[in-house]
Amino acid sequence: MAVDLSFYKSPISQEIRAEGKAEGEARALLVVLQARGFQLPAATEQKVSECRDSRTLNQWLSRAATADSLDEVFHED
């Protein structure tokens, strides 16, 4: 019996995977910031948690590894 796997290639399935990936990236960013001793205002936690742009999240995560302040992490280019 053949199994229909078309759902896993569908646009909705791809969207669900992308959303899950972004949620994981946001959590990783918050963990790094907290581990580095940054005191995160509620607004910053919300900004990170609600972001679904993988490029932005990865940029923030890269900066979080070496930044001396939250401003360095979240500055606009």
GROMACS elastic network, one bead per residue, 0.5 to 0.9 nm:
[ bonds ]
;  ai    aj funct       b0    kb
    4     7     6  0.75927   500
    5     8     6  0.57376   500
    5     9     6  0.74597   500
    6     9     6  0.54233   500
    6    10     6  0.63746   500
    7    10     6  0.50277   500
    7    11     6  0.84115   500
    7    12     6  0.80394   500
    7    13     6  0.64463   500
    8    11     6  0.85293   500
    8    12     6  0.85503   500
    8    13     6  0.55342   500
    8    14     6  0.74189   500
    9    12     6  0.83739   500
    9    13     6  0.64152   500
    9    14     6  0.67719   500
   10    13     6  0.52537   500
   10    14     6  0.63586   500
   10    15     6  0.87005   500
   11    14     6  0.50576   500
   11    15     6  0.61177   500
   11    16     6  0.86432   500
   12    16     6  0.61884   500
   12    17     6  0.86801   500
   13    16     6  0.50840   500
   13    17     6  0.62812   500
   13    18     6  0.86497   500
   14    17     6  0.51409   500
   14    18     6  0.61612   500
   14    19     6  0.86090   500
   15    18     6  0.50755   500
   15    19     6  0.61358   500
   15    20     6  0.86127   500
   16    19     6  0.51410   500
   16    20     6  0.62310   500
   16    21     6  0.86366   500
   17    20     6  0.50959   500
   17    21     6  0.61420   500
   17    22     6  0.86609   500
   18    21     6  0.50311   500
   18    22     6  0.61982   500
   18    23     6  0.86371   500
   18    52     6  0.83314   500
   18    54     6  0.82653   500
   19    22     6  0.51290   500
   19    23     6  0.62183   500
   19    24     6  0.86993   500
   19    52     6  0.65636   500
   19    53     6  0.89483   500
   20    23     6  0.50802   500
   20    24     6  0.62927   500
   20    25     6  0.86950   500
   21    24     6  0.51467   500
   21    25     6  0.62523   500
   21    26     6  0.86678   500
   21    52     6  0.86937   500
   21    54     6  0.77695   500
   22    25     6  0.50053   500
   22    26     6  0.61057   500
   22    27     6  0.85911   500
   22    49     6  0.89971   500
   22    51     6  0.75152   500
   22    52     6  0.52436   500
   22    53     6  0.67571   500
   22    54     6  0.55805   500
   22    57     6  0.74943   500
   23    26     6  0.51029   500
   23    27     6  0.62372   500
   23    28     6  0.86332   500
   23    49     6  0.70875   500
   23    50     6  0.83541   500
   23    51     6  0.81694   500
   23    52     6  0.71309   500
   24    27     6  0.50994   500
   24    28     6  0.61364   500
   24    29     6  0.86277   500
   25    28     6  0.50196   500
   25    29     6  0.61899   500
   25    30     6  0.87105   500
   25    54     6  0.73892   500
   25    57     6  0.63644   500
   25    58     6  0.71422   500
   25    61     6  0.79903   500
   26    29     6  0.51279   500
   26    30     6  0.63399   500
   26    31     6  0.87058   500
   26    48     6  0.57613   500
   26    49     6  0.56916   500
   26    50     6  0.82324   500
   26    51     6  0.73276   500
   26    52     6  0.81982   500
   26    54     6  0.88051   500
   26    57     6  0.64135   500
   26    58     6  0.87398   500
   26    61     6  0.84601   500
   27    30     6  0.51515   500
   27    31     6  0.62007   500
   27    32     6  0.86880   500
   27    48     6  0.82298   500
   27    49     6  0.72933   500
   28    31     6  0.50793   500
   28    32     6  0.62002   500
   28    33     6  0.86300   500
   28    61     6  0.77021   500
   29    32     6  0.51826   500
   29    33     6  0.61733   500
   29    34     6  0.85772   500
   29    48     6  0.78200   500
   29    57     6  0.74783   500
   29    58     6  0.83239   500
   29    60     6  0.73091   500
   29    61     6  0.52303   500
   29    62     6  0.88465   500
   29    64     6  0.73084   500
   30    33     6  0.51531   500
   30    34     6  0.60768   500
   30    35     6  0.84453   500
   30    40     6  0.85745   500
   30    45     6  0.72750   500
   30    48     6  0.75390   500
   30    49     6  0.84531   500
   30    61     6  0.87184   500
   31    34     6  0.51808   500
   31    35     6  0.59404   500
   31    36     6  0.84887   500
   32    35     6  0.50563   500
   32    36     6  0.61036   500
   32    37     6  0.87162   500
   32    61     6  0.77124   500
   32    64     6  0.68291   500
   32    65     6  0.71368   500
   33    36     6  0.51825   500
   33    37     6  0.65426   500
   33    38     6  0.55654   500
   33    39     6  0.81511   500
   33    40     6  0.78841   500
   33    61     6  0.85957   500
   33    64     6  0.62772   500
   33    65     6  0.80535   500
   33    70     6  0.84849   500
   34    37     6  0.51028   500
   34    38     6  0.54117   500
   34    39     6  0.70071   500
   34    40     6  0.75271   500
   35    38     6  0.75297   500
   36    64     6  0.84016   500
   36    65     6  0.82150   500
   38    69     6  0.76586   500
   38    70     6  0.73613   500
   39    70     6  0.88446   500
   40    43     6  0.80514   500
   40    44     6  0.61116   500
   40    45     6  0.63990   500
   40    70     6  0.83058   500
   41    44     6  0.52864   500
   41    45     6  0.64945   500
   41    46     6  0.87230   500
   42    45     6  0.51201   500
   42    46     6  0.61293   500
   42    47     6  0.85532   500
   43    46     6  0.50649   500
   43    47     6  0.60572   500
   43    48     6  0.86682   500
   44    48     6  0.62121   500
   44    49     6  0.84737   500
   45    48     6  0.52520   500
   45    49     6  0.59898   500
   45    50     6  0.85053   500
   46    49     6  0.50060   500
   46    50     6  0.59333   500
   46    51     6  0.84291   500
   47    50     6  0.54240   500
   47    51     6  0.61926   500
   48    51     6  0.52977   500
   48    52     6  0.85728   500
   48    57     6  0.76597   500
   49    52     6  0.81308   500
   51    54     6  0.81251   500
   51    56     6  0.80333   500
   51    57     6  0.72621   500
   52    55     6  0.89376   500
   52    56     6  0.83369   500
   52    57     6  0.77237   500
   53    56     6  0.54465   500
   53    57     6  0.62633   500
   53    58     6  0.86976   500
   54    57     6  0.50706   500
   54    58     6  0.60417   500
   54    59     6  0.84871   500
   55    58     6  0.52504   500
   55    59     6  0.61681   500
   55    60     6  0.86967   500
   56    59     6  0.50510   500
   56    60     6  0.62026   500
   56    61     6  0.85283   500
   57    60     6  0.51351   500
   57    61     6  0.60444   500
   57    62     6  0.86068   500
   58    62     6  0.60780   500
   58    63     6  0.85480   500
   59    62     6  0.52285   500
   59    63     6  0.63099   500
   59    64     6  0.85974   500
   59    73     6  0.83190   500
   59    74     6  0.89595   500
   60    63     6  0.51130   500
   60    64     6  0.59830   500
   60    65     6  0.88242   500
   60    72     6  0.89749   500
   60    73     6  0.54606   500
   60    74     6  0.63530   500
   60    75     6  0.89860   500
   61    65     6  0.65882   500
   61    73     6  0.77760   500
   62    65     6  0.55601   500
   62    66     6  0.76136   500
   62    67     6  0.88978   500
   62    73     6  0.83129   500
   63    66     6  0.58021   500
   63    67     6  0.56717   500
   63    72     6  0.70862   500
   63    73     6  0.51090   500
   63    74     6  0.82465   500
   64    67     6  0.52366   500
   64    68     6  0.83555   500
   64    69     6  0.85570   500
   64    70     6  0.79261   500
   64    72     6  0.79934   500
   64    73     6  0.54966   500
   64    74     6  0.88381   500
   65    73     6  0.89088   500
   66    73     6  0.87813   500
   67    70     6  0.72221   500
   67    71     6  0.84461   500
   67    72     6  0.56642   500
   67    73     6  0.61420   500
   68    71     6  0.84370   500
   68    72     6  0.68384   500
   68    73     6  0.84570   500
   69    72     6  0.53613   500
   69    73     6  0.68471   500
   70    73     6  0.50456   500
   70    74     6  0.62434   500
   70    75     6  0.83236   500
   71    74     6  0.53102   500
   71    75     6  0.55517   500
   72    75     6  0.56290   500
